Amino acid sequence: MHIPTTLSSLPTVIATSGPSGTYPQRAYRNPLDTLVKFLDTKHGAEWAIWEFRAEGTGYPDKEVYGRIWHYPWPDHHPPPFRLIPMIMASMRNWLKETDREGKGEEKKGNRVVVVHCKAGKGRSGTAACSYLIAEAGWTVEEALQRFTERRMRPGFGAGVSIPSQLRWIGYVDRWARNGKIYVERQVEITELHVWGVRDGVKISVEGFVDEGKTIKTFHVFQKNERQIVRGVLKADTHLGDVVAEVINRSNSIKKSKRSRTLADTSTSTSTSKDSSQSSKASTQLDEEQGADVIFRPSARVVLPSNDINIDFERRNKAAAGWTMVTSVAHVWFNTFFEGQGPEKEGEPNDSGVFEIEWDAIDGIKGSSRKGTQCFDKLSVVWRTIDSLDRQASVVIQEPKEGEAVPQTAPADWRGQKNSTPDEGKDLGLRVSSPISASVSRANSIKGNTNQSKEEADEMTGVRSDVSNSDEAASESAKNKGPLPLSSDLPPPGDMQATSQIENSENHRNQDTSDAASPRIPQTTSPQLMGSPIEGVIKGVQHISTEDLPDGKPQQDLKTSPEHMLGHLKKQKDTSTSS
C-alpha cells in the first residue's frame, strides 16, 4: 500500500500482510520471496521493514537482508504507548537517510518504509497513521482516510476500525501536538463501577508485560468483591435466561411503543392509566437489564504501565458440565492521556476515572461482534502508586534525528502462542472449570480453527496490489463490497434473477487474481439442479406421481394445480357461482 504525496518532504509507506517463507503458511499468506523480489525491483536497497507481530514474523531476519525493525505487540490490540516514540523515530531516521548508529546522512536515495503485521490492517494502520500524524503533520481524519483509501477495497469498511486502536491514534495526535513527552508510571485499579451489569459476567484487569509482546491478566474479580447497589444478580444463570432476556426486552420495547401510540388517541383518564402501566413496564425492563455494581479488589491491583485493559466475558450454563459463552469484549485506555498528561506538560493527574459505554468497546478479534450485552456503562477508577511505594516514573521522549533508536526483542519467528489471554476466545460452548467456579470461568472446548480460513477472513477487503495505486483502485472497483444479505436476494421462484446473481459472482471471481482474497463458496443455480431423485431417501420410499390414480409423469407437470393429490382429472363445473 503506497501512501503517495504531492510534496517530496512527505514519506512513502508500504503496508502489506505478514509474509511467510515456510509451509503451510506460505500457501495462504503473502510469499516472502515474492515480496522481497518486488521490493528489490522497485526500490533496490532503499527499503526496510517494520514488523509488529507478537505471534512471530514467519521468517528469519536474514531473509530480508537484516533490514528489519522489531516492535511486536498482540493482534487486535493497540500498542504499548512507550513503543510509539521509538517506532516514529526509527521510521523518520530511515526515511531521512540517517543510519541506526546516527552517523549522519550519506545516501540520497528515495527510501521507503514497509510495515506489516498479520493482515497489514490494524497494527500496520495504527503505525502508518501515527507516522503521518506525528512526523508529517497530517490530521487524524486525513491519515485514517488515506490509509483506508489505499489499503481497503471500496465497500469493506475502514482500514483501522478497532475502537481502542482508534483511541490510540487520538492519543498520538495529542502527544505530537504537545511536545512529544510521555511519562510511564505504575497504576493501581481501585474500583470498577458498572451500570446494568448482566448475570454471569466475568471481569478481568489486564496489561502489557515482556516489552509489550504479552498481555497478562493481573486480576479476575470474584463474587465476594462486588457490592450490588441496585438490582439483583442471579447466583447461577442458564442459557434460557439469556434467550428470555432478549425476547422480553424486545417485547417490552414493542409494548412500550404500543402504549405510547394508544395514549396519543385516548382520553386523559386512559392516558394516565396507560402511562402508569408503561412506567411499570419500564421498571420491569430496567430490572431485567441487570444491576448496578461496584467491584473492589480484595488485594491491590497494580499494573506496570499506563496501558490498562478491562476484559469481559459472559457465561451461562447450558447443561451439566457445560457453559455457553454469550459475550466477549474488552477496552483499552492509557492513564497518562486520560490524566491530561500532554496538556499538562508531562505532569498528568495522579488519579482519575475512565468512562465508556457498551457500544463503544472492542469486539471479538477486532470485529464489532460482541454477543449479548454485558453492561450499559463502565467507569474505571485508577490512581498512580504513591512515590514511596512505586518505582520512579520514566520520562520517554522521542529520540532526536540522528540519535540511535532502540528496538524490542523479536518474538520467535517460527511462531509464538499465548501472547494474550483472549487468544482463541469466541462465542460458543465450553467446558466448565471447577477451579474458577467463583467467577464461572470456562475452558474452551473448541479446537483450533482452520488457520487458512481464519486468515482469509481477516484479509477480506484488503488490497494486495502495491505496484500501482491506480491499478489497485481499478482492480478494487470490480469488487463492489460484501455479498448481499439474504433479505436482498430474489425470492426462490425468481430463477432469472438468481442466475444473474450467480453469473455476476462467477465473473467477479474469475476477474480477481488476489491471492490473499478468500475464496467465495459457490452455490448451484436452481436452473442447474437435477430433477428430484426417485427411490429410497432416508429410509422413506419415494413414489412417482405417475404411479398414483390418474397420475401424470413428473416431467409433464407444469402448474401447481396439477400437483393435487393423485392428480385426479377435474370435472367441469357447469353451475353458476353465487
Secondary structure, 3 states (H helix, E strand, C coil): CECCCCCCCCCCEEEECCEECCCCHHHHCEEHHHHHHHHHHHHCCCEEEEEEECCCCCCCHHHHCCCEEEEEECCCCCCCCCHHHHHHHHHHHHHCCECCCCCCECCCCCCEEEEECCCCCHHHHHHHHHHHHHCCCCCHHHHHHHHHHHHECCCCCCCCCCHHHHHHHHHHHHHHHCCCEEEECCEEEEEEEEEEECCCEEEEEEEEEHHHCEEEEEEECCHHHEEEEECCCCCCCEHHHHHHHHHHHHHHHHHHHHHHHHHHCCCHHHHHHHHHHHHHHHHHHHHHCCEEEEECCCCCEEECCCEEEEEEEEEEEEECCEEEEEEEEEEEEEHHHHCCCHHHCCCCCCEEEEEEEHHHCECHHHCCCCECCCCCEEEEEEEECCCCCCCCCEEEECCCCCCCCCCCCCCCCCCCCCCCCCCCCCCEEEEECHHHCCCCCEEECCCCCCHHHHHHHHCCCECCCCCCHHHHHHHHHCCCCCCCCHHHCCCCCCHHHHHHHHHHHHHHHHHCCCCCCCCCCCCCCHHHCCCCCCCEECCEECCCHHHCCCCCCHHHCCCHHHHCHHHCCCCCCCCCCC
